[in-house]
Every structure is written in C-alpha cells, then in structure tokens.
Amino acid sequence: MNEFAPHRARKRFGQNFLHDHGVINRILRGIAPREG
C-alpha cells in the first residue's frame, strides 16, 4: 500500500487549486521532477 492510499480525492474542489502558484510549487517540490 502506498502513502496516498488513505486520502480520497474530493470532487467539490475540482482543479481550482491549480490556480494557486504556492500549491503548484509545493506539488513540484514534492515530486522533484528531473530532466531526462
């Protein structure tokens, strides 16, 4: 089981959180994308 299993997506929030640059930056830091 992964660490995200207990969390459930909530439809009422939709994708509006993607308009918040602070949230976007936290997501990117969390996944730590690398080139290549």
N, CA, C, O and CB atoms as a CASP TS submission, in Angstrom:
PFRMAT TS
TARGET T0000
AUTHOR 0000-0000-0000
METHOD Language model
MODEL 1
PARENT N/A
ATOM      1  N   MET     1       0.835  -1.175   0.000  1.00  0.00           N
ATOM      2  CA  MET     1       0.000   0.000   0.000  1.00  0.00           C
ATOM      3  C   MET     1       0.890   1.252   0.000  1.00  0.00           C
ATOM      4  O   MET     1       1.923   1.279   0.668  1.00  0.00           O
ATOM      5  CB  MET     1      -0.955  -0.010   1.218  1.00  0.00           C
ATOM      6  N   ASN     2       0.497   2.263  -0.732  1.00  0.00           N
ATOM      7  CA  ASN     2       1.331   3.457  -0.772  1.00  0.00           C
ATOM      8  C   ASN     2       0.874   4.492   0.244  1.00  0.00           C
ATOM      9  O   ASN     2      -0.162   4.326   0.888  1.00  0.00           O
ATOM     10  CB  ASN     2       1.322   4.059  -2.165  1.00  0.00           C
ATOM     11  N   GLU     3       1.651   5.559   0.384  1.00  0.00           N
ATOM     12  CA  GLU     3       1.360   6.582   1.393  1.00  0.00           C
ATOM     13  C   GLU     3       0.104   7.395   1.084  1.00  0.00           C
ATOM     14  O   GLU     3      -0.418   8.073   1.969  1.00  0.00           O
ATOM     15  CB  GLU     3       2.535   7.514   1.523  1.00  0.00           C
ATOM     16  N   PHE     4      -0.393   7.340  -0.162  1.00  0.00           N
ATOM     17  CA  PHE     4      -1.556   8.122  -0.552  1.00  0.00           C
ATOM     18  C   PHE     4      -2.865   7.338  -0.412  1.00  0.00           C
ATOM     19  O   PHE     4      -3.940   7.900  -0.624  1.00  0.00           O
ATOM     20  CB  PHE     4      -1.394   8.598  -1.976  1.00  0.00           C
ATOM     21  N   ALA     5      -2.793   6.081  -0.068  1.00  0.00           N
ATOM     22  CA  ALA     5      -3.980   5.236  -0.003  1.00  0.00           C
ATOM     23  C   ALA     5      -5.079   5.778   0.910  1.00  0.00           C
ATOM     24  O   ALA     5      -6.250   5.695   0.541  1.00  0.00           O
ATOM     25  CB  ALA     5      -3.590   3.872   0.456  1.00  0.00           C
ATOM     26  N   PRO     6      -4.760   6.330   2.088  1.00  0.00           N
ATOM     27  CA  PRO     6      -5.855   6.786   2.949  1.00  0.00           C
ATOM     28  C   PRO     6      -6.535   8.069   2.476  1.00  0.00           C
ATOM     29  O   PRO     6      -7.592   8.430   2.994  1.00  0.00           O
ATOM     30  CB  PRO     6      -5.341   6.994   4.333  1.00  0.00           C
ATOM     31  N   HIS     7      -5.958   8.749   1.522  1.00  0.00           N
ATOM     32  CA  HIS     7      -6.519  10.009   1.039  1.00  0.00           C
ATOM     33  C   HIS     7      -7.488   9.766  -0.111  1.00  0.00           C
ATOM     34  O   HIS     7      -7.236   8.943  -0.992  1.00  0.00           O
ATOM     35  CB  HIS     7      -5.400  10.960   0.596  1.00  0.00           C
ATOM     36  N   ARG     8      -8.580  10.484  -0.086  1.00  0.00           N
ATOM     37  CA  ARG     8      -9.588  10.379  -1.141  1.00  0.00           C
ATOM     38  C   ARG     8      -9.706  11.725  -1.845  1.00  0.00           C
ATOM     39  O   ARG     8      -9.739  12.772  -1.199  1.00  0.00           O
ATOM     40  CB  ARG     8     -10.966   9.934  -0.562  1.00  0.00           C
ATOM     41  N   ALA     9      -9.768  11.688  -3.154  1.00  0.00           N
ATOM     42  CA  ALA     9      -9.967  12.920  -3.916  1.00  0.00           C
ATOM     43  C   ALA     9     -11.372  13.441  -3.657  1.00  0.00           C
ATOM     44  O   ALA     9     -12.322  12.667  -3.541  1.00  0.00           O
ATOM     45  CB  ALA     9      -9.737  12.684  -5.437  1.00  0.00           C
ATOM     46  N   ARG    10     -11.492  14.744  -3.569  1.00  0.00           N
ATOM     47  CA  ARG    10     -12.807  15.351  -3.356  1.00  0.00           C
ATOM     48  C   ARG    10     -13.203  16.100  -4.612  1.00  0.00           C
ATOM     49  O   ARG    10     -12.537  17.047  -5.031  1.00  0.00           O
ATOM     50  CB  ARG    10     -12.804  16.302  -2.122  1.00  0.00           C
ATOM     51  N   LYS    11     -14.273  15.667  -5.186  1.00  0.00           N
ATOM     52  CA  LYS    11     -14.731  16.244  -6.440  1.00  0.00           C
ATOM     53  C   LYS    11     -15.102  17.723  -6.303  1.00  0.00           C
ATOM     54  O   LYS    11     -14.972  18.483  -7.263  1.00  0.00           O
ATOM     55  CB  LYS    11     -15.918  15.464  -6.956  1.00  0.00           C
ATOM     56  N   ARG    12     -15.558  18.132  -5.129  1.00  0.00           N
ATOM     57  CA  ARG    12     -16.003  19.514  -4.959  1.00  0.00           C
ATOM     58  C   ARG    12     -14.874  20.520  -5.141  1.00  0.00           C
ATOM     59  O   ARG    12     -15.134  21.683  -5.450  1.00  0.00           O
ATOM     60  CB  ARG    12     -16.622  19.690  -3.595  1.00  0.00           C
ATOM     61  N   PHE    13     -13.623  20.096  -4.953  1.00  0.00           N
ATOM     62  CA  PHE    13     -12.505  21.013  -5.125  1.00  0.00           C
ATOM     63  C   PHE    13     -12.097  21.152  -6.590  1.00  0.00           C
ATOM     64  O   PHE    13     -11.457  22.135  -6.961  1.00  0.00           O
ATOM     65  CB  PHE    13     -11.321  20.547  -4.304  1.00  0.00           C
ATOM     66  N   GLY    14     -12.456  20.189  -7.416  1.00  0.00           N
ATOM     67  CA  GLY    14     -12.101  20.238  -8.832  1.00  0.00           C
ATOM     68  C   GLY    14     -10.614  20.461  -9.012  1.00  0.00           C
ATOM     69  O   GLY    14      -9.802  19.903  -8.275  1.00  0.00           O
ATOM     70  N   GLN    15     -10.254  21.278  -9.992  1.00  0.00           N
ATOM     71  CA  GLN    15      -8.846  21.592 -10.231  1.00  0.00           C
ATOM     72  C   GLN    15      -8.561  23.057  -9.938  1.00  0.00           C
ATOM     73  O   GLN    15      -7.559  23.595 -10.409  1.00  0.00           O
ATOM     74  CB  GLN    15      -8.457  21.259 -11.674  1.00  0.00           C
ATOM     75  N   ASN    16      -9.414  23.700  -9.180  1.00  0.00           N
ATOM     76  CA  ASN    16      -9.224  25.105  -8.857  1.00  0.00           C
ATOM     77  C   ASN    16      -7.939  25.364  -8.084  1.00  0.00           C
ATOM     78  O   ASN    16      -7.394  26.466  -8.147  1.00  0.00           O
ATOM     79  CB  ASN    16     -10.394  25.606  -8.068  1.00  0.00           C
ATOM     80  N   PHE    17      -7.446  24.361  -7.354  1.00  0.00           N
ATOM     81  CA  PHE    17      -6.219  24.545  -6.593  1.00  0.00           C
ATOM     82  C   PHE    17      -5.029  24.806  -7.512  1.00  0.00           C
ATOM     83  O   PHE    17      -4.014  25.339  -7.063  1.00  0.00           O
ATOM     84  CB  PHE    17      -5.951  23.325  -5.724  1.00  0.00           C
ATOM     85  N   LEU    18      -5.136  24.439  -8.794  1.00  0.00           N
ATOM     86  CA  LEU    18      -4.027  24.648  -9.725  1.00  0.00           C
ATOM     87  C   LEU    18      -3.859  26.113 -10.110  1.00  0.00           C
ATOM     88  O   LEU    18      -2.904  26.456 -10.807  1.00  0.00           O
ATOM     89  CB  LEU    18      -4.235  23.818 -10.971  1.00  0.00           C
ATOM     90  N   HIS    19      -4.755  26.973  -9.677  1.00  0.00           N
ATOM     91  CA  HIS    19      -4.620  28.406  -9.939  1.00  0.00           C
ATOM     92  C   HIS    19      -3.760  29.082  -8.876  1.00  0.00           C
ATOM     93  O   HIS    19      -3.387  30.245  -9.025  1.00  0.00           O
ATOM     94  CB  HIS    19      -5.999  29.070  -9.997  1.00  0.00           C
ATOM     95  N   ASP    20      -3.448  28.366  -7.817  1.00  0.00           N
ATOM     96  CA  ASP    20      -2.649  28.912  -6.718  1.00  0.00           C
ATOM     97  C   ASP    20      -1.190  28.523  -6.943  1.00  0.00           C
ATOM     98  O   ASP    20      -0.838  27.346  -6.864  1.00  0.00           O
ATOM     99  CB  ASP    20      -3.161  28.393  -5.327  1.00  0.00           C
ATOM    100  N   HIS    21      -0.345  29.513  -7.222  1.00  0.00           N
ATOM    101  CA  HIS    21       1.062  29.230  -7.534  1.00  0.00           C
ATOM    102  C   HIS    21       1.795  28.587  -6.354  1.00  0.00           C
ATOM    103  O   HIS    21       2.725  27.807  -6.558  1.00  0.00           O
ATOM    104  CB  HIS    21       1.776  30.517  -7.943  1.00  0.00           C
ATOM    105  N   GLY    22       1.390  28.902  -5.139  1.00  0.00           N
ATOM    106  CA  GLY    22       2.005  28.276  -3.970  1.00  0.00           C
ATOM    107  C   GLY    22       1.753  26.783  -3.949  1.00  0.00           C
ATOM    108  O   GLY    22       2.647  26.005  -3.618  1.00  0.00           O
ATOM    109  N   VAL    23       0.543  26.377  -4.299  1.00  0.00           N
ATOM    110  CA  VAL    23       0.198  24.953  -4.342  1.00  0.00           C
ATOM    111  C   VAL    23       0.975  24.271  -5.458  1.00  0.00           C
ATOM    112  O   VAL    23       1.498  23.173  -5.269  1.00  0.00           O
ATOM    113  CB  VAL    23      -1.325  24.757  -4.545  1.00  0.00           C
ATOM    114  N   ILE    24       1.052  24.905  -6.604  1.00  0.00           N
ATOM    115  CA  ILE    24       1.797  24.334  -7.735  1.00  0.00           C
ATOM    116  C   ILE    24       3.255  24.118  -7.342  1.00  0.00           C
ATOM    117  O   ILE    24       3.822  23.063  -7.628  1.00  0.00           O
ATOM    118  CB  ILE    24       1.705  25.257  -8.981  1.00  0.00           C
ATOM    119  N   ASN    25       3.866  25.101  -6.694  1.00  0.00           N
ATOM    120  CA  ASN    25       5.264  24.971  -6.277  1.00  0.00           C
ATOM    121  C   ASN    25       5.453  23.851  -5.265  1.00  0.00           C
ATOM    122  O   ASN    25       6.449  23.130  -5.326  1.00  0.00           O
ATOM    123  CB  ASN    25       5.761  26.282  -5.689  1.00  0.00           C
ATOM    124  N   ARG    26       4.513  23.692  -4.333  1.00  0.00           N
ATOM    125  CA  ARG    26       4.612  22.598  -3.357  1.00  0.00           C
ATOM    126  C   ARG    26       4.486  21.244  -4.036  1.00  0.00           C
ATOM    127  O   ARG    26       5.181  20.297  -3.667  1.00  0.00           O
ATOM    128  CB  ARG    26       3.533  22.742  -2.275  1.00  0.00           C
ATOM    129  N   ILE    27       3.613  21.144  -5.018  1.00  0.00           N
ATOM    130  CA  ILE    27       3.464  19.888  -5.760  1.00  0.00           C
ATOM    131  C   ILE    27       4.767  19.563  -6.479  1.00  0.00           C
ATOM    132  O   ILE    27       5.249  18.431  -6.423  1.00  0.00           O
ATOM    133  CB  ILE    27       2.289  19.976  -6.775  1.00  0.00           C
ATOM    134  N   LEU    28       5.333  20.553  -7.151  1.00  0.00           N
ATOM    135  CA  LEU    28       6.572  20.319  -7.892  1.00  0.00           C
ATOM    136  C   LEU    28       7.726  19.954  -6.968  1.00  0.00           C
ATOM    137  O   LEU    28       8.523  19.076  -7.300  1.00  0.00           O
ATOM    138  CB  LEU    28       6.936  21.549  -8.707  1.00  0.00           C
ATOM    139  N   ARG    29       7.831  20.605  -5.823  1.00  0.00           N
ATOM    140  CA  ARG    29       8.888  20.249  -4.866  1.00  0.00           C
ATOM    141  C   ARG    29       8.668  18.840  -4.335  1.00  0.00           C
ATOM    142  O   ARG    29       9.627  18.107  -4.092  1.00  0.00           O
ATOM    143  CB  ARG    29       8.932  21.257  -3.698  1.00  0.00           C
ATOM    144  N   GLY    30       7.420  18.468  -4.156  1.00  0.00           N
ATOM    145  CA  GLY    30       7.102  17.142  -3.627  1.00  0.00           C
ATOM    146  C   GLY    30       7.456  16.012  -4.574  1.00  0.00           C
ATOM    147  O   GLY    30       7.916  14.956  -4.141  1.00  0.00           O
ATOM    148  N   ILE    31       7.242  16.229  -5.874  1.00  0.00           N
ATOM    149  CA  ILE    31       7.548  15.162  -6.832  1.00  0.00           C
ATOM    150  C   ILE    31       8.976  15.249  -7.344  1.00  0.00           C
ATOM    151  O   ILE    31       9.489  14.290  -7.921  1.00  0.00           O
ATOM    152  CB  ILE    31       6.583  15.216  -8.003  1.00  0.00           C
ATOM    153  N   ALA    32       9.629  16.401  -7.134  1.00  0.00           N
ATOM    154  CA  ALA    32      11.035  16.607  -7.502  1.00  0.00           C
ATOM    155  C   ALA    32      11.348  16.093  -8.910  1.00  0.00           C
ATOM    156  O   ALA    32      12.140  15.164  -9.068  1.00  0.00           O
ATOM    157  CB  ALA    32      11.944  15.914  -6.490  1.00  0.00           C
ATOM    158  N   PRO    33      10.730  16.693  -9.932  1.00  0.00           N
ATOM    159  CA  PRO    33      10.994  16.235 -11.302  1.00  0.00           C
ATOM    160  C   PRO    33      12.437  16.496 -11.719  1.00  0.00           C
ATOM    161  O   PRO    33      13.051  17.474 -11.292  1.00  0.00           O
ATOM    162  CB  PRO    33      10.043  16.921 -12.280  1.00  0.00           C
ATOM    163  N   ARG    34      12.961  15.623 -12.546  1.00  0.00           N
ATOM    164  CA  ARG    34      14.328  15.771 -13.063  1.00  0.00           C
ATOM    165  C   ARG    34      14.303  15.723 -14.575  1.00  0.00           C
ATOM    166  O   ARG    34      13.440  15.083 -15.178  1.00  0.00           O
ATOM    167  CB  ARG    34      15.263  14.669 -12.502  1.00  0.00           C
ATOM    168  N   GLU    35      15.243  16.395 -15.170  1.00  0.00           N
ATOM    169  CA  GLU    35      15.347  16.410 -16.624  1.00  0.00           C
ATOM    170  C   GLU    35      15.794  15.040 -17.133  1.00  0.00           C
ATOM    171  O   GLU    35      16.591  14.357 -16.488  1.00  0.00           O
ATOM    172  CB  GLU    35      16.330  17.507 -17.088  1.00  0.00           C
ATOM    173  N   GLY    36      15.280  14.654 -18.278  1.00  0.00           N
ATOM    174  CA  GLY    36      15.727  13.428 -18.920  1.00  0.00           C
ATOM    175  C   GLY    36      14.799  12.325 -18.711  1.00  0.00           C
ATOM    176  O   GLY    36      15.037  11.218 -19.193  1.00  0.00           O
TER
END
